[in-house]
């Protein structure tokens, strides 16, 4: 089986890239190890533990790909404010969409909801889909890549896009080098019901062990559910994971300073080790990495999938323009245009999140004073806060056409 373009990984980012290229005239094949089936949505079902904070830029991309209607018709939770404070000091800061004349800062959406919204559009498209396809081997064969699947089938394409996540098989099989390190933290994720409404606000407290976020969820118009991301040490996370639900809720209440009253209920918990990873190059001859296959970031600001959607939109734009000019899409000089546009932006945000996380983990008194003073200073500077808000909206910098107003 041969295609002009083969995308490995039909997660949110790989699916978005395929849809962005559906009218390009290229023969596209999208493969994934899953069945690629759309699940029947039940609005009474528990929340999926993994959620994303979709920016305005990501919303625009999904709207133009035709997926937003399917997402909004299931379940999403807009938020218009963000409140951040230092649990070991007095510094705090409040961000508001109204400060930049926007209606919302973003939407908290379960990853499965985003995925199904994209899959619906894929099944309605002419894009080739190959489910239950697990990549086993990959090598160069002339000017093409030869991919061998676990069931023995062979696929050929001059251009392969790795969108297969943080533990990318494509990246491993092609020898792409990465810089990576362990945060020495684990993130506990789940959904909880609180005593007080979240007021369409994303809440984040920095503790001595790590950040704790309460992200607003909506169910039947009620504001009493939140998705939590609790970053803490491996020892602390193991202890918390072993607690009965009632004791876990009590610990969570204390760690969050009861900002939303009592934690009444917690869904089953997941614990995810946190690791930063960045590919030294996003591209090689006939190969490009996007999304988590190219970079993973601390969940501190919920920006991971937003970076991935921008990767997909920029790569689609680069490939379409090159195709219109009759250029060879697999040429590393063509693919480098994507890398030049995306790598600086991704690295800058990753560095900012790394510095922010380390500052709030710092024990020395001068650094504690610095972070508290910094929060208080920014809180008093509307112009500085507006810069942060525009960054959160994803509407600054070199935007692809799919993300522009």
C-alpha positions as CSV (number, residue, x, y, z in Angstrom):
1,X,0.0,0.0,0.0
2,X,1.4,3.4,-1.0
3,X,0.5,7.0,-0.2
4,X,1.9,10.4,-1.0
5,X,1.9,11.2,2.7
6,X,1.7,8.8,5.6
7,X,0.7,10.1,9.1
8,X,1.5,7.7,12.0
9,X,-0.8,8.4,14.9
10,X,-4.5,9.4,14.7
11,X,-4.6,11.2,18.0
12,X,-5.8,14.8,18.2
13,X,-2.7,16.3,16.5
14,X,-2.3,13.6,13.7
15,X,-6.1,13.8,13.0
16,X,-6.0,17.6,12.8
17,X,-3.1,17.4,10.3
18,X,-4.9,14.9,8.1
19,X,-8.0,17.1,8.0
20,X,-6.0,20.2,7.3
21,X,-4.6,18.5,4.2
22,X,-7.8,16.8,3.0
23,X,-8.2,19.2,0.0
24,X,-4.6,19.4,-1.0
25,X,-4.7,16.8,-3.8
26,X,-2.3,14.5,-1.9
27,X,-3.1,10.9,-1.3
28,X,-3.1,10.7,2.5
29,X,-3.0,7.6,4.7
30,X,-3.6,7.9,8.5
31,X,-2.7,4.9,10.5
32,X,-3.2,4.1,14.2
33,X,-3.0,1.2,16.6
34,X,-6.5,1.8,17.8
35,X,-9.8,0.8,16.1
36,X,-10.4,4.5,15.1
37,X,-14.1,4.2,16.1
38,X,-16.2,7.0,17.4
39,X,-17.7,6.3,20.8
40,X,-21.3,6.9,21.6
41,X,-21.4,9.9,23.9
42,X,-23.3,9.7,27.1
43,X,-23.7,13.1,28.9
44,X,-24.4,11.3,32.2
45,X,-21.1,9.3,32.0
46,X,-18.2,10.3,34.3
47,X,-15.7,12.8,32.9
48,X,-12.6,11.4,31.2
49,X,-9.6,12.0,33.5
50,X,-7.4,13.5,30.8
51,X,-8.5,16.9,29.6
52,X,-7.0,19.8,27.6
53,X,-7.3,23.5,28.0
54,X,-8.0,24.5,24.4
55,X,-6.9,28.0,23.5
56,X,-8.7,30.4,21.2
57,X,-6.2,29.5,18.4
58,X,-6.9,25.8,18.8
59,X,-10.7,26.5,18.7
60,X,-10.3,28.4,15.4
61,X,-8.3,25.5,14.0
62,X,-10.9,23.0,15.0
63,X,-13.7,25.2,13.7
64,X,-12.1,25.4,10.3
65,X,-11.5,21.7,10.2
66,X,-15.2,21.2,10.9
67,X,-14.6,19.4,14.2
68,X,-15.7,22.1,16.7
69,X,-19.5,21.5,16.2
70,X,-19.1,17.8,17.2
71,X,-17.0,18.8,20.2
72,X,-19.4,21.5,21.4
73,X,-22.3,19.2,20.8
74,X,-20.8,16.8,23.4
75,X,-19.3,18.5,26.4
76,X,-17.0,21.4,26.9
77,X,-16.4,23.9,29.7
78,X,-15.6,27.5,28.8
79,X,-13.6,29.5,31.4
80,X,-13.2,33.3,31.5
81,X,-10.9,33.8,34.5
82,X,-7.8,32.3,36.0
83,X,-6.6,32.7,39.6
84,X,-3.1,31.8,40.6
85,X,-1.5,32.1,44.0
86,X,1.6,31.0,46.0
87,X,0.6,28.7,48.8
88,X,3.8,29.5,50.6
89,X,3.5,33.3,50.4
90,X,1.1,36.1,49.8
91,X,1.5,36.6,46.1
92,X,-1.5,36.1,43.8
93,X,-2.6,37.1,40.4
94,X,-5.9,37.1,38.5
95,X,-6.3,36.9,34.7
96,X,-9.6,37.8,32.9
97,X,-10.7,37.4,29.3
98,X,-12.5,40.7,29.7
99,X,-9.1,42.5,30.1
100,X,-8.5,41.9,26.3
101,X,-12.1,42.1,25.3
102,X,-12.5,38.4,24.8
103,X,-15.4,36.3,26.0
104,X,-13.4,33.3,27.3
105,X,-9.8,32.4,28.0
106,X,-10.3,28.9,26.6
107,X,-12.3,25.7,27.0
108,X,-11.6,22.7,29.2
109,X,-12.4,19.7,27.1
110,X,-12.0,15.9,27.7
111,X,-9.4,14.5,25.3
112,X,-11.8,11.8,24.2
113,X,-14.4,14.4,23.2
114,X,-11.9,16.3,21.0
115,X,-10.7,13.0,19.5
116,X,-14.3,11.9,18.6
117,X,-15.1,15.3,17.1
118,X,-12.1,14.9,14.8
119,X,-12.8,11.2,14.0
120,X,-16.3,12.0,12.9
121,X,-14.9,14.4,10.3
122,X,-12.2,11.9,9.2
123,X,-14.9,9.2,8.6
124,X,-16.8,11.7,6.4
125,X,-13.6,12.6,4.4
126,X,-11.7,10.9,1.6
127,X,-8.6,10.4,3.8
128,X,-7.4,6.8,3.9
129,X,-7.7,5.4,7.4
130,X,-5.9,2.3,8.6
131,X,-7.0,1.2,12.1
132,X,-5.4,-1.5,14.3
133,X,-2.1,-0.8,12.6
134,X,0.9,-1.1,14.9
135,X,4.3,0.0,13.5
136,X,7.0,-2.7,13.9
137,X,9.8,-1.6,11.5
138,X,10.7,1.4,9.4
139,X,13.6,1.9,6.9
140,X,14.6,3.9,3.9
141,X,14.0,2.2,0.5
142,X,15.2,4.4,-2.3
143,X,13.5,7.7,-2.0
144,X,10.7,6.3,0.1
145,X,10.1,5.0,3.6
146,X,9.1,1.3,3.9
147,X,7.0,0.7,7.0
148,X,6.3,-2.8,8.2
149,X,3.3,-3.4,10.5
150,X,3.0,-6.0,13.3
151,X,0.7,-8.1,11.1
152,X,3.2,-8.2,8.3
153,X,1.6,-5.6,6.0
154,X,4.0,-3.2,4.2
155,X,3.3,0.5,3.6
156,X,5.3,2.9,1.4
157,X,5.5,6.7,1.3
158,X,8.0,9.4,0.4
159,X,7.0,11.5,3.4
160,X,6.1,10.2,6.9
161,X,4.8,12.4,9.7
162,X,5.3,11.2,13.3
163,X,2.2,12.1,15.3
164,X,2.4,9.1,17.6
165,X,2.9,10.7,20.9
166,X,5.5,11.1,23.6
167,X,6.8,7.5,23.2
168,X,6.9,7.8,19.4
169,X,7.7,4.6,17.6
170,X,8.6,6.6,14.5
171,X,11.1,8.7,16.4
172,X,12.7,5.6,18.0
173,X,12.9,3.6,14.8
174,X,14.4,6.4,12.8
175,X,17.0,7.3,15.4
176,X,15.8,10.9,16.0
177,X,17.7,12.3,19.0
178,X,16.0,14.1,21.9
179,X,17.0,16.1,24.9
180,X,15.0,15.0,27.9
181,X,15.0,14.9,31.6
182,X,12.8,13.7,34.4
183,X,10.9,16.4,36.5
184,X,11.1,14.0,39.5
185,X,7.4,14.7,39.8
186,X,4.2,12.7,39.1
187,X,0.8,14.2,38.2
188,X,-2.4,12.8,39.7
189,X,-5.3,13.5,37.5
190,X,-9.0,12.9,38.2
191,X,-12.4,14.7,38.3
192,X,-13.8,15.9,41.6
193,X,-17.1,17.4,42.8
194,X,-16.9,20.4,45.0
195,X,-19.1,22.1,47.5
196,X,-18.8,25.6,45.9
197,X,-19.1,26.6,42.2
198,X,-15.9,27.1,40.2
199,X,-17.3,30.3,38.6
200,X,-15.9,29.4,35.2
201,X,-12.4,30.0,36.7
202,X,-9.3,28.0,36.4
203,X,-7.6,27.9,39.8
204,X,-4.0,27.1,40.5
205,X,-2.1,27.0,43.8
206,X,1.7,26.5,43.9
207,X,2.7,24.3,46.9
208,X,6.1,23.4,48.2
209,X,5.7,20.0,46.5
210,X,4.3,21.2,43.1
211,X,1.4,23.0,41.4
212,X,-2.2,22.0,42.0
213,X,-4.8,23.0,39.4
214,X,-8.6,22.9,39.6
215,X,-9.9,23.2,36.0
216,X,-13.6,24.0,35.6
217,X,-16.0,21.4,34.2
218,X,-19.7,21.8,33.3
219,X,-22.4,19.2,33.7
220,X,-26.0,20.1,33.0
221,X,-25.1,23.7,33.5
222,X,-23.7,23.0,37.1
223,X,-20.4,24.4,38.1
224,X,-19.6,22.0,40.9
225,X,-17.1,19.7,39.0
226,X,-13.4,20.3,38.3
227,X,-10.7,18.4,36.7
228,X,-7.6,18.3,38.9
229,X,-3.9,18.1,38.0
230,X,-1.8,17.6,41.2
231,X,1.9,17.6,40.6
232,X,3.9,16.3,43.5
233,X,6.9,14.1,44.4
234,X,6.8,10.4,43.5
235,X,6.7,9.5,47.2
236,X,3.8,11.8,47.9
237,X,1.9,10.7,44.8
238,X,2.3,7.1,45.8
239,X,0.9,7.9,49.3
240,X,-2.0,9.9,47.8
241,X,-2.9,7.2,45.2
242,X,-3.1,4.6,48.0
243,X,-5.6,6.6,50.1
244,X,-9.3,5.7,50.2
245,X,-11.5,8.2,48.4
246,X,-12.7,10.0,51.5
247,X,-9.1,10.6,52.8
248,X,-7.9,11.6,49.4
249,X,-10.7,14.2,49.2
250,X,-9.8,15.5,52.6
251,X,-6.1,15.9,51.6
252,X,-7.1,17.6,48.4
253,X,-9.3,20.1,50.4
254,X,-6.4,21.0,52.6
255,X,-3.9,21.3,49.8
256,X,-6.3,23.6,47.9
257,X,-7.0,25.7,51.0
258,X,-10.7,24.9,50.6
259,X,-11.1,27.6,47.9
260,X,-14.1,25.7,46.5
261,X,-15.3,24.4,49.9
262,X,-15.4,20.7,50.6
263,X,-14.4,18.1,48.0
264,X,-17.4,15.9,48.0
265,X,-16.4,13.1,45.6
266,X,-13.4,12.0,43.5
267,X,-13.5,9.8,40.4
268,X,-10.9,7.1,39.9
269,X,-7.4,8.6,39.9
270,X,-4.6,8.3,37.3
271,X,-0.9,8.9,38.1
272,X,1.4,10.1,35.3
273,X,5.2,10.5,35.6
274,X,6.3,13.9,34.3
275,X,9.1,14.1,31.8
276,X,10.3,16.9,29.6
277,X,11.3,15.9,26.0
278,X,12.4,17.9,23.0
279,X,13.6,16.5,19.6
280,X,16.9,18.0,18.5
281,X,15.5,18.3,15.0
282,X,11.8,18.2,14.0
283,X,12.6,17.1,10.4
284,X,14.9,14.9,8.3
285,X,14.7,13.8,4.7
286,X,11.1,12.6,4.2
287,X,10.3,12.8,7.9
288,X,8.7,15.4,10.3
289,X,7.8,15.1,13.9
290,X,4.8,17.0,15.4
291,X,3.0,17.3,18.7
292,X,4.2,15.2,21.6
293,X,6.4,13.2,19.2
294,X,8.5,16.4,18.9
295,X,8.1,17.9,22.3
296,X,6.4,17.3,25.7
297,X,6.0,20.1,28.2
298,X,5.1,20.3,31.9
299,X,1.3,20.4,32.3
300,X,1.6,23.6,34.3
301,X,-0.2,25.8,31.7
302,X,-2.1,23.1,29.8
303,X,-0.4,24.1,26.6
304,X,0.7,20.8,25.2
305,X,-2.1,20.1,22.8
306,X,-2.3,23.7,21.7
307,X,1.4,23.5,20.6
308,X,0.5,20.3,18.7
309,X,-2.4,21.9,16.9
310,X,-0.2,24.8,15.8
311,X,2.4,22.3,14.7
312,X,-0.2,20.6,12.5
313,X,-1.6,23.8,11.1
314,X,1.8,25.2,10.2
315,X,3.0,21.9,8.7
316,X,-0.1,21.7,6.6
317,X,0.4,25.3,5.4
318,X,4.0,24.6,4.4
319,X,3.2,21.4,2.6
320,X,0.2,23.0,0.7
321,X,2.3,25.9,-0.5
322,X,5.1,23.7,-1.6
323,X,2.7,21.4,-3.4
324,X,1.2,24.3,-5.3
325,X,4.7,25.4,-6.4
326,X,5.5,21.8,-7.6
327,X,8.3,21.3,-5.0
328,X,9.2,17.9,-3.6
329,X,7.5,17.7,-0.2
330,X,9.9,15.2,1.2
331,X,12.9,17.5,0.6
332,X,14.4,18.5,4.0
333,X,14.7,22.1,2.7
334,X,10.9,22.2,2.4
335,X,10.3,20.6,5.7
336,X,12.8,22.9,7.4
337,X,10.4,25.8,6.8
338,X,8.0,24.1,9.3
339,X,10.8,23.6,11.8
340,X,12.0,27.2,11.6
341,X,8.5,28.5,12.3
342,X,7.6,26.1,15.2
343,X,10.8,25.3,17.0
344,X,11.6,28.8,18.4
345,X,8.0,29.2,19.7
346,X,7.9,25.8,21.3
347,X,11.3,26.2,22.9
348,X,10.4,29.6,24.3
349,X,7.2,28.4,25.9
350,X,8.9,25.3,27.3
351,X,11.7,27.4,28.8
352,X,9.2,29.8,30.3
353,X,7.2,27.0,31.9
354,X,10.5,25.3,33.1
355,X,11.6,28.6,34.7
356,X,8.2,29.2,36.3
357,X,8.1,25.7,37.7
358,X,11.6,25.9,39.2
359,X,10.9,29.4,40.7
360,X,7.9,28.0,42.6
361,X,9.9,25.0,43.7
362,X,12.7,27.1,45.1
363,X,13.3,27.1,48.9
364,X,15.8,30.0,49.4
365,X,14.2,33.0,51.0
366,X,15.3,35.5,48.3
367,X,13.6,33.4,45.6
368,X,10.4,33.2,47.6
369,X,10.5,37.0,48.0
370,X,11.1,37.3,44.2
371,X,8.2,35.2,43.2
372,X,5.8,36.8,45.6
373,X,6.9,40.3,44.6
374,X,6.7,39.3,40.9
375,X,3.1,38.1,41.3
376,X,2.1,41.3,43.1
377,X,3.9,43.5,40.5
378,X,2.2,41.8,37.6
379,X,-1.2,41.9,39.3
380,X,-0.8,45.7,39.5
381,X,0.2,46.0,35.8
382,X,-2.8,45.6,33.4
383,X,-0.5,45.8,30.4
384,X,1.7,43.0,31.6
385,X,-1.3,40.9,32.5
386,X,-2.7,41.5,29.0
387,X,0.5,40.0,27.5
388,X,0.0,36.8,29.5
389,X,-3.7,36.6,28.5
390,X,-2.9,37.0,24.8
391,X,-0.3,34.3,25.2
392,X,-2.8,32.0,26.8
393,X,-5.3,32.7,24.0
394,X,-2.6,31.6,21.6
395,X,-3.2,34.6,19.4
396,X,0.3,36.1,19.4
397,X,3.4,35.3,17.3
398,X,3.6,33.6,13.9
399,X,0.1,32.1,13.4
400,X,-0.9,29.8,10.6
401,X,-3.8,30.8,8.5
402,X,-6.1,28.2,10.2
403,X,-5.6,30.0,13.5
404,X,-6.0,33.6,12.3
405,X,-9.1,35.7,12.9
